[in-house]
Amino acid sequence: MDLTTPGGTREFLLLCLDGPRKRTAVQLVKVLELQPTFADAVDVHAPDLAALRRQVEEARAAQAKAKGVADRARRAYADALETWIRTPTTKEN
């Protein structure tokens, strides 16, 4: 496995796709996310793919941030809902 050349990197990744444990391209991307050494080799040899990788990483970061905001909003709503349920006002029937 020679990740210092485009051909060696491509050959390794082809083995990852079509070898004994076949993977889809999406599955391979997930592996690359866990093994940055391999993804870094792709970045060196294919800068256009490096830009796409950065877009994925930025989108994931935004998604994680949005999830945090949504989780906090859900918790605030749940707390307010519980308060409303447990503390009826005298104006109600």
FENCOR-V270488 format. One record per residue. N is the residue number from 0. SS is DSSP state (2 for helix, 1 for strand, 0 for the rest). PSI is psi in whole degrees, 0 to 359 (NA if undefined). OMEGA is omega in degrees with one decimal (none if undefined). Layout:
# FENCOR-V270488
[[N & SS & PSI & OMEGA] [N & SS & PSI & OMEGA]]
This chain:
# FENCOR-V270488
[[0 & 0 & 115 & 179.4] [1 & 0 & 101 & -178.6] [2 & 0 & 5 & -178.8] [3 & 0 & 354 & 178.2] [4 & 0 & 153 & 176.9] [5 & 2 & 318 & -179.1] [6 & 2 & 318 & 179.1] [7 & 2 & 320 & 178.6] [8 & 2 & 315 & 179.4] [9 & 2 & 318 & 179.9] [10 & 2 & 316 & 178.4] [11 & 2 & 314 & -178.5] [12 & 2 & 327 & 175.9] [13 & 2 & 321 & 176.4] [14 & 2 & 322 & 177.0] [15 & 2 & 325 & 179.7] [16 & 2 & 311 & -168.3] [17 & 2 & 4 & -178.3] [18 & 0 & 195 & -177.7] [19 & 0 & 326 & 178.1] [20 & 0 & 85 & -175.7] [21 & 0 & 143 & 178.7] [22 & 0 & 155 & 169.0] [23 & 0 & 168 & 177.4] [24 & 2 & 323 & 178.5] [25 & 2 & 317 & 177.1] [26 & 2 & 321 & 178.8] [27 & 2 & 320 & 177.6] [28 & 2 & 319 & 178.4] [29 & 2 & 321 & 176.5] [30 & 2 & 316 & -179.7] [31 & 2 & 326 & 177.7] [32 & 2 & 329 & 179.0] [33 & 2 & 342 & -177.9] [34 & 0 & 78 & -174.1] [35 & 2 & 336 & 178.2] [36 & 2 & 317 & -179.7] [37 & 2 & 317 & 179.0] [38 & 2 & 322 & 178.1] [39 & 2 & 322 & 177.9] [40 & 2 & 319 & 177.3] [41 & 2 & 317 & -179.7] [42 & 2 & 318 & -178.9] [43 & 2 & 317 & -173.6] [44 & 2 & 343 & -178.1] [45 & 0 & 79 & -176.6] [46 & 2 & 329 & 178.1] [47 & 2 & 326 & 175.6] [48 & 2 & 329 & 177.3] [49 & 2 & 320 & 178.9] [50 & 2 & 320 & 177.6] [51 & 2 & 321 & 177.7] [52 & 2 & 317 & 178.3] [53 & 2 & 321 & 178.1] [54 & 2 & 318 & 178.2] [55 & 2 & 314 & -179.2] [56 & 2 & 319 & 178.4] [57 & 2 & 319 & 179.0] [58 & 2 & 320 & 178.1] [59 & 2 & 320 & 178.7] [60 & 2 & 317 & 178.5] [61 & 2 & 321 & 178.9] [62 & 2 & 318 & 179.2] [63 & 2 & 319 & 178.7] [64 & 2 & 315 & 179.4] [65 & 2 & 321 & 178.1] [66 & 2 & 319 & 178.1] [67 & 2 & 317 & 178.0] [68 & 2 & 315 & -179.9] [69 & 2 & 319 & 179.1] [70 & 2 & 317 & 178.9] [71 & 2 & 320 & 178.7] [72 & 2 & 318 & 178.7] [73 & 2 & 319 & 179.2] [74 & 2 & 317 & 178.5] [75 & 2 & 317 & 178.2] [76 & 2 & 315 & -179.6] [77 & 2 & 317 & 178.7] [78 & 2 & 316 & -179.9] [79 & 2 & 321 & 178.1] [80 & 2 & 314 & 179.6] [81 & 2 & 319 & 177.9] [82 & 2 & 315 & -179.9] [83 & 2 & 318 & -179.2] [84 & 2 & 318 & -172.3] [85 & 2 & 348 & -177.1] [86 & 0 & 76 & 177.3] [87 & 0 & 151 & 178.2] [88 & 0 & 165 & -179.6] [89 & 0 & 344 & 180.0] [90 & 0 & 342 & -175.8] [91 & 0 & 158 & 178.2] [92 & 0 & NA & none]]
